[in-house]
Structures are given as C-alpha cells and as structure tokens.
Amino acid sequence: MIQTVLWDFDGVILDSMSVRDRGFEEIFKDFSSDQVSQLIKYHRINGGLSRYVKIRHFYEEILGREISDAEVMAYAKEFSKLMKKELTNPKNLIMDSVNFIKENYQKYNFHIVSGSDQEELRFLCKELDLTSYFISIHGSPTPKKLLVENLMGLHGYEKGNTCLIGDSINDLEAAQRNDIAFFGYNNIELSKFDFMYINSFVDLEKL
C-alpha cells in the first residue's frame, strides 16, 4: 500500500516544457540554431536532468568546448530569471494532477523531487500556492537519484510503501536506483514499460 509519493514537477505538476525550450533558446541565442536545436532535443528526452547538466552537455558534447563551473552557474542564473518570470502563470498548472494533490495531500506523504533548480522550484510553488500540499520540496543541483535516497533516509520511509510519479526515463532510473515503485504519467512512451502508467488521476481512487 502506497503511503509516500515523490512527485516530479515539470511535466507532472507544471506544463513547462515549451517555456523551458524558449529559455534555453534565449540564453544560447548567440549560438547557431542547429546547435541549440540539438540541445532542445536532448532537453526533451532527458526531462528529469537538471539545467546544470544540460548547459554542460551543450558546451562539452555539442560545441566540443570546455566550460567552467562559474560559467555554468552564470547561464543557470540567467535561465532561472526567465523561468521565474514565465512560469508563475497558473494556466501552466496540470490540473488533473494538481486536483488529485489538493484532494489527497492529507492521506499521503507528498514530496517534490525535481530536476529543476531548488530555489526556483520553491519560488514557483509558493507563487502558485502549492507549497502547503507538500512536506518538502527538493531540486537540483543535487541529482534526483540522490534526492530520493536522502529523502528516504531522512524520513525513514519504507521502500515498499513509496512511489515516484514522473514523466521521463530519468525519473524511472531514480526510482529503480532506490528500489521504489515508479508510476509513469503524461508521457505515452512510458506506457510501453512494465510498470503502472497513470492516464488520468480523475478516476484514480488511490495509488
């Protein structure tokens, strides 16, 4: 019986992919559109990875250039500024999951574990009036696999009673790494795997 739910944020609670696409296009506007398009493709496939990883991937794998930690942080700060401006609009909320969260937060232990920047994530949750529905909210630069591990240890949650709800292969890997259940959502590609896939929370009485 599931008692603890670890929620991914982007693509599960907030429909943010297109906004984040534009964010990467903006911070890398001085580079060729073909190179940026390669990054956008990588970003969409790896939704659960942090912007820090994606920025470094852009430089090291696509451009074939080195980038310092300070430069990564500078790009990430610029990206976060854009996200704080664009993503506080409630129209971006995925109400199917948000309504389930609001109706059931007192029945489960709800936490957010996201690839999004932690400070930005907490800001968005506050602005969107979501903070009170979660025991804690965690994001990058700590990798999601480690976020889950730390959370499980801190609260003493049992693996058999815990699940992670996500929309990317990175979320699946984080769940498998920590030996907890994974429920796919909002990405039909995940329905092909051998685990529970949630088409909609509307008809879901319990997890």
Residue frames relative to the residue before (quaternion, step in Angstrom):
aa qw qx qy qz dx dy dz
M 1.0000 0.0000 0.0000 0.0000 0.00 0.00 0.00
I 0.3839 -0.7409 0.5061 0.2179 3.57 -0.73 1.06
Q 0.0840 -0.7981 0.5964 0.0155 3.54 -0.89 1.04
T 0.7763 0.2479 -0.1150 0.5680 3.56 1.18 -0.65
V 0.0840 -0.7987 0.5957 0.0110 3.57 -0.86 1.01
L 0.1612 -0.7614 0.6244 0.0671 3.54 -0.83 1.08
W 0.1787 -0.8277 0.5296 0.0496 3.55 -0.47 1.23
D 0.3501 -0.6339 0.6402 0.2565 3.51 -1.13 0.74
F 0.4185 -0.7309 0.4849 0.2355 3.60 -1.16 0.42
D 0.7569 0.3574 -0.2064 0.5067 3.58 0.53 -1.17
G 0.8148 0.2115 -0.1820 0.5082 3.55 -0.77 1.06
V 0.7143 0.3771 -0.2401 0.5385 3.57 1.28 -0.20
I 0.7789 0.2051 -0.0986 0.5845 3.57 0.97 -0.92
L 0.7938 0.1611 -0.0592 0.5835 3.56 1.06 -0.81
D 0.3279 -0.7309 0.5687 0.1865 3.56 -0.89 1.01
S 0.1411 0.8604 -0.4617 0.1633 3.53 0.28 1.32
M 0.4142 0.7646 -0.4450 0.2142 3.59 1.23 -0.26
S 0.6989 0.4685 -0.2906 0.4556 3.61 0.78 -0.98
V 0.6281 0.5256 -0.3361 0.4651 3.59 1.08 -0.71
R 0.6720 0.4770 -0.2976 0.4821 3.58 0.97 -0.82
D 0.5473 0.5813 -0.3910 0.4578 3.60 1.15 -0.55
R 0.6998 0.4718 -0.2659 0.4658 3.56 0.81 -1.06
G 0.6007 0.5692 -0.3520 0.4373 3.57 1.13 -0.64
F 0.6712 0.4742 -0.2936 0.4883 3.58 0.94 -0.88
E 0.6247 0.5368 -0.3370 0.4561 3.58 1.03 -0.76
E 0.6712 0.5066 -0.2951 0.4536 3.58 1.02 -0.80
I 0.7199 0.4411 -0.2840 0.4544 3.61 0.75 -0.94
F 0.7472 0.3240 -0.2054 0.5427 3.59 1.21 -0.43
K 0.2317 0.8258 -0.4852 0.1702 3.58 1.16 0.61
D 0.6443 0.5327 -0.3268 0.4408 3.60 1.19 -0.40
F 0.6326 0.5011 -0.3334 0.4875 3.58 1.31 0.00
S 0.6680 -0.5167 0.3423 0.4119 3.58 -1.23 0.33
S 0.5861 -0.6028 0.4178 0.3442 3.55 -1.12 0.72
D 0.6107 0.5563 -0.3497 0.4420 3.58 1.10 -0.65
Q 0.6631 0.4960 -0.3005 0.4732 3.58 0.96 -0.85
V 0.6609 0.4937 -0.3050 0.4760 3.58 0.97 -0.84
S 0.6128 0.5510 -0.3422 0.4513 3.59 1.07 -0.72
Q 0.6181 0.5346 -0.3372 0.4674 3.57 1.08 -0.71
L 0.6453 0.5106 -0.3131 0.4741 3.56 1.04 -0.80
I 0.6406 0.5281 -0.3289 0.4502 3.59 0.93 -0.89
K 0.6325 0.5237 -0.3277 0.4672 3.58 1.00 -0.81
Y 0.6556 0.5018 -0.2985 0.4788 3.58 0.95 -0.91
H 0.6318 0.5496 -0.3095 0.4505 3.56 1.02 -0.88
R 0.6974 0.4787 -0.2774 0.4555 3.59 0.87 -0.93
I 0.6572 0.4997 -0.3091 0.4722 3.57 1.03 -0.75
N 0.7844 0.2805 -0.1173 0.5407 3.56 1.06 -0.83
G 0.0215 -0.8649 0.5012 -0.0161 3.54 0.78 1.09
G 0.6977 0.5013 -0.2760 0.4309 3.58 1.07 -0.68
L 0.5742 0.5868 -0.3858 0.4208 3.59 1.26 -0.14
S 0.5385 -0.6487 0.4382 0.3118 3.57 -1.12 0.65
R 0.6358 -0.5250 0.4078 0.3923 3.56 -1.29 0.36
Y 0.5789 0.5894 -0.3726 0.4226 3.58 1.15 -0.61
V 0.6548 0.4962 -0.2907 0.4904 3.56 1.01 -0.88
K 0.6857 0.4994 -0.2854 0.4461 3.59 0.93 -0.91
I 0.6299 0.5201 -0.3305 0.4728 3.59 1.03 -0.74
R 0.6663 0.4858 -0.2976 0.4811 3.57 0.96 -0.88
H 0.6156 0.5419 -0.3394 0.4605 3.59 1.06 -0.76
F 0.6284 0.5497 -0.3354 0.4365 3.58 0.96 -0.87
Y 0.7140 0.4457 -0.2582 0.4742 3.56 0.85 -0.95
E 0.7767 0.4084 -0.2130 0.4296 3.55 0.62 -1.14
E 0.7760 0.3572 -0.1866 0.4852 3.59 0.94 -0.85
I 0.7401 0.3906 -0.2284 0.4976 3.60 0.98 -0.76
L 0.7518 0.3518 -0.2038 0.5192 3.58 0.89 -0.92
G 0.3187 -0.7600 0.5031 0.2604 3.57 1.17 -0.57
R 0.5618 0.5838 -0.3786 0.4474 3.55 1.14 0.73
E 0.4954 -0.6326 0.4993 0.3240 3.55 -1.22 0.44
I 0.0610 -0.7741 0.6284 0.0470 3.55 -1.23 0.50
S 0.4058 -0.7296 0.4997 0.2308 3.57 -0.89 0.93
D 0.6485 -0.5024 0.3932 0.4153 3.56 -1.27 0.32
A 0.6352 0.5413 -0.3257 0.4444 3.58 1.03 -0.80
E 0.6552 0.5009 -0.3084 0.4740 3.59 1.01 -0.79
V 0.6122 0.5372 -0.3429 0.4681 3.58 1.04 -0.77
M 0.6759 0.4985 -0.2908 0.4584 3.57 0.89 -0.94
A 0.6338 0.5332 -0.3318 0.4516 3.59 1.03 -0.75
Y 0.6535 0.4905 -0.3055 0.4888 3.58 0.96 -0.86
A 0.6560 0.5244 -0.3082 0.4469 3.58 0.96 -0.91
K 0.6375 0.5267 -0.3213 0.4614 3.58 1.04 -0.78
E 0.6486 0.5067 -0.3082 0.4770 3.58 1.00 -0.84
F 0.6380 0.5296 -0.3098 0.4652 3.56 1.02 -0.88
S 0.6661 0.5159 -0.2985 0.4485 3.58 0.91 -0.94
K 0.6145 0.5530 -0.3426 0.4463 3.57 1.03 -0.77
L 0.6574 0.5021 -0.2968 0.4771 3.57 1.01 -0.84
M 0.6683 0.5164 -0.2999 0.4436 3.58 0.96 -0.90
K 0.6394 0.5305 -0.3288 0.4489 3.58 0.97 -0.80
K 0.6597 0.5092 -0.2970 0.4661 3.54 1.12 -0.68
E 0.7738 0.4107 -0.1855 0.4452 3.57 0.90 -0.97
L 0.7648 0.4513 -0.2094 0.4092 3.59 0.96 -0.84
T 0.5368 0.6310 -0.4132 0.3782 3.60 1.21 0.11
N 0.4855 0.6476 -0.4406 0.3882 3.58 1.27 0.10
P 0.4588 -0.7189 0.4521 0.2612 3.63 -0.63 1.10
K 0.5422 0.6335 -0.4047 0.3756 3.61 1.18 -0.40
N 0.6346 0.5437 -0.3252 0.4427 3.58 1.23 -0.40
L 0.5046 0.6530 -0.4270 0.3697 3.60 1.24 -0.18
I 0.3383 -0.6977 0.5926 0.2181 3.57 -1.11 0.75
M 0.2675 -0.8411 0.4481 0.1422 3.54 0.07 1.32
D 0.5240 0.6247 -0.4158 0.4028 3.61 1.16 -0.44
S 0.7411 0.3736 -0.2150 0.5147 3.59 0.84 -0.96
V 0.6323 0.5527 -0.3393 0.4238 3.59 0.98 -0.81
N 0.6480 0.5104 -0.3247 0.4628 3.60 0.95 -0.79
F 0.6278 0.5235 -0.3317 0.4710 3.58 1.04 -0.78
I 0.6411 0.5273 -0.3173 0.4586 3.58 0.97 -0.86
K 0.6859 0.4938 -0.2866 0.4512 3.58 0.85 -0.95
E 0.7082 0.4654 -0.2555 0.4653 3.56 1.05 -0.77
N 0.8030 0.3210 -0.1301 0.4851 3.59 1.15 -0.54
Y 0.4129 0.7529 -0.4552 0.2355 3.61 1.20 -0.02
Q 0.6627 0.4897 -0.3161 0.4702 3.59 1.17 -0.39
K 0.6413 0.5302 -0.3145 0.4568 3.59 1.29 -0.20
Y 0.7745 0.2441 -0.1186 0.5714 3.58 1.23 -0.51
N 0.4536 -0.5964 0.5613 0.3514 3.52 -1.37 0.07
F 0.0737 -0.8233 0.5629 0.0013 3.59 -0.31 1.25
H 0.0444 0.7612 -0.6454 0.0456 3.57 -1.00 0.94
I 0.2966 -0.7089 0.5979 0.2281 3.58 -1.25 0.38
V 0.0029 0.7503 -0.6611 0.0054 3.57 -1.01 0.92
S 0.0671 0.8497 -0.5060 0.1322 3.55 -0.28 1.27
G 0.4982 -0.6268 0.5105 0.3134 3.52 -1.32 0.41
S 0.5193 0.6385 -0.4120 0.3911 3.59 1.28 -0.16
D 0.6358 -0.5263 0.4044 0.3941 3.55 -1.21 0.52
Q 0.5163 -0.7005 0.3957 0.2934 3.58 -0.71 1.08
E 0.6662 0.4964 -0.3174 0.4572 3.60 0.86 -0.88
E 0.6578 0.4997 -0.2956 0.4797 3.57 0.98 -0.88
L 0.6331 0.5533 -0.3158 0.4397 3.57 1.00 -0.89
R 0.6849 0.4702 -0.2816 0.4801 3.57 0.89 -0.92
F 0.6040 0.5470 -0.3433 0.4671 3.58 1.12 -0.67
L 0.6778 0.4937 -0.2902 0.4611 3.58 0.87 -0.97
C 0.6509 0.5167 -0.3198 0.4552 3.58 0.94 -0.86
K 0.6413 0.5145 -0.3194 0.4711 3.57 1.04 -0.77
E 0.6863 0.4903 -0.2813 0.4577 3.58 0.88 -0.97
L 0.7293 0.4081 -0.2221 0.5022 3.58 1.11 -0.69
D 0.4474 -0.7288 0.4163 0.3088 3.59 1.34 0.25
L 0.4260 0.7079 -0.4549 0.3325 3.57 0.95 0.91
T 0.4920 0.7261 -0.4057 0.2570 3.57 1.16 -0.59
S 0.6909 0.5260 -0.2907 0.4018 3.58 0.86 -0.95
Y 0.6403 0.5459 -0.3281 0.4294 3.60 1.21 -0.32
F 0.7316 0.3899 -0.2154 0.5161 3.58 1.28 -0.16
I 0.5039 -0.6438 0.4866 0.3077 3.55 -1.05 0.80
S 0.7872 -0.1041 0.0763 0.6031 3.57 1.05 -0.78
I 0.2285 -0.7607 0.5991 0.1012 3.54 -1.28 0.54
H 0.0154 0.8315 -0.5496 0.0794 3.57 -0.57 1.19
G 0.0079 0.8105 -0.5848 0.0326 3.55 -1.08 0.78
S 0.7345 -0.3970 0.3144 0.4517 3.53 -1.33 -0.30
P 0.4822 0.0252 -0.8451 -0.2295 1.58 -2.48 0.34
T 0.4609 0.6557 -0.4819 0.3542 3.65 1.16 0.00
P 0.4755 -0.6822 0.4689 0.2977 3.65 -0.76 0.97
K 0.6150 -0.5988 0.3711 0.3543 3.57 -1.06 0.77
K 0.6047 0.5640 -0.3622 0.4302 3.60 0.99 -0.76
L 0.6970 0.4557 -0.2600 0.4888 3.56 1.00 -0.87
L 0.5804 0.5706 -0.3718 0.4464 3.60 1.10 -0.64
V 0.6679 0.4980 -0.2910 0.4704 3.55 0.93 -0.95
E 0.6534 0.5223 -0.3097 0.4520 3.57 0.90 -0.94
N 0.6762 0.4961 -0.2922 0.4597 3.58 0.89 -0.94
L 0.6569 0.5247 -0.3006 0.4504 3.56 0.98 -0.90
M 0.6470 0.5218 -0.3098 0.4617 3.55 0.96 -0.90
G 0.6885 0.4874 -0.2775 0.4598 3.56 0.94 -0.90
L 0.6529 0.5425 -0.3088 0.4290 3.56 0.96 -0.91
H 0.7825 0.3296 -0.1604 0.5033 3.57 0.91 -0.94
G 0.4085 -0.7359 0.4596 0.2834 3.58 1.24 -0.16
Y 0.2660 0.7844 -0.5194 0.2102 3.58 1.08 0.66
E 0.4236 -0.6851 0.5313 0.2626 3.56 -1.10 0.72
K 0.5355 -0.6608 0.4266 0.3077 3.56 -0.88 0.97
G 0.6734 0.5266 -0.2952 0.4267 3.57 0.99 -0.83
N 0.7189 0.4104 -0.2351 0.5094 3.58 1.25 -0.36
T 0.6566 0.5157 -0.2827 0.4723 3.57 1.32 0.13
C 0.0250 -0.7885 0.6142 0.0208 3.57 -1.09 0.73
L 0.2679 -0.7140 0.6187 0.1888 3.53 -1.34 0.35
I 0.1734 -0.7737 0.6025 0.0915 3.58 -0.86 0.97
G 0.1787 0.8071 -0.5393 0.1608 3.57 -0.59 1.14
D 0.3977 -0.7314 0.5139 0.2068 3.53 -1.32 0.24
S 0.7279 0.3958 -0.2456 0.5032 3.60 1.20 0.24
I 0.6455 -0.5185 0.4002 0.3928 3.53 -1.31 0.35
N 0.5974 0.5672 -0.3577 0.4398 3.59 1.15 -0.57
D 0.6202 0.5270 -0.3316 0.4771 3.57 1.12 -0.69
L 0.6276 0.5357 -0.3193 0.4661 3.55 1.01 -0.86
E 0.6702 0.5045 -0.2961 0.4567 3.57 0.91 -0.93
A 0.6327 0.5287 -0.3295 0.4599 3.59 1.04 -0.75
A 0.6514 0.5058 -0.3058 0.4757 3.57 1.04 -0.81
Q 0.6743 0.4967 -0.2931 0.4612 3.57 0.89 -0.95
R 0.6234 0.5537 -0.3314 0.4416 3.57 1.01 -0.82
N 0.7634 0.3454 -0.1765 0.5165 3.57 1.09 -0.74
D 0.4429 -0.7436 0.4165 0.2783 3.56 1.33 0.29
I 0.4937 0.6045 -0.4710 0.4111 3.56 0.90 1.00
A 0.6355 -0.5426 0.3864 0.3904 3.58 -1.23 0.37
F 0.1787 -0.7644 0.6089 0.1142 3.54 -1.20 0.60
F 0.1072 -0.7663 0.6317 0.0477 3.55 -0.98 0.94
G 0.2873 -0.7703 0.5471 0.1574 3.57 -0.61 1.13
Y 0.0246 0.8003 -0.5969 0.0508 3.56 -1.13 0.67
N 0.8741 0.1268 -0.0907 0.4600 3.54 -1.18 0.73
N 0.6960 0.3178 -0.2884 0.5757 3.57 1.11 0.71
I 0.3229 -0.8084 0.4589 0.1779 3.55 -0.02 1.33
E 0.5517 0.6153 -0.3940 0.4022 3.59 1.17 -0.48
L 0.6473 0.5375 -0.3155 0.4388 3.58 1.10 -0.68
S 0.5728 0.6070 -0.3814 0.3975 3.60 1.19 -0.40
K 0.5826 0.5987 -0.3617 0.4140 3.58 1.27 -0.29
F 0.6269 0.5423 -0.3345 0.4484 3.57 1.24 -0.38
D 0.5497 -0.6430 0.4414 0.2992 3.54 -1.28 0.43
F 0.5649 0.5215 -0.4621 0.4421 3.56 0.38 1.28
M 0.6951 -0.4855 0.3159 0.4258 3.57 -1.24 0.22
Y 0.0847 -0.7718 0.6288 0.0429 3.54 -1.03 0.87
I 0.2574 -0.7758 0.5627 0.1238 3.57 -0.80 1.06
N 0.2631 -0.7686 0.5647 0.1453 3.58 -0.54 1.16
S 0.7738 -0.1220 0.1054 0.6126 3.55 1.07 -0.81
F 0.4438 -0.6890 0.5082 0.2649 3.55 -1.13 0.67
V 0.4563 0.7277 -0.4279 0.2813 3.58 1.25 -0.34
D 0.7929 0.2942 -0.1437 0.5139 3.57 0.85 -0.98
L 0.5256 0.6366 -0.4035 0.3946 3.56 1.29 0.20
E 0.2649 -0.7956 0.5264 0.1403 3.57 -0.37 1.22
K 0.7873 -0.1079 0.0853 0.6010 3.56 1.01 -0.80
L 0.5161 -0.6407 0.4765 0.3101 3.55 -1.24 0.47
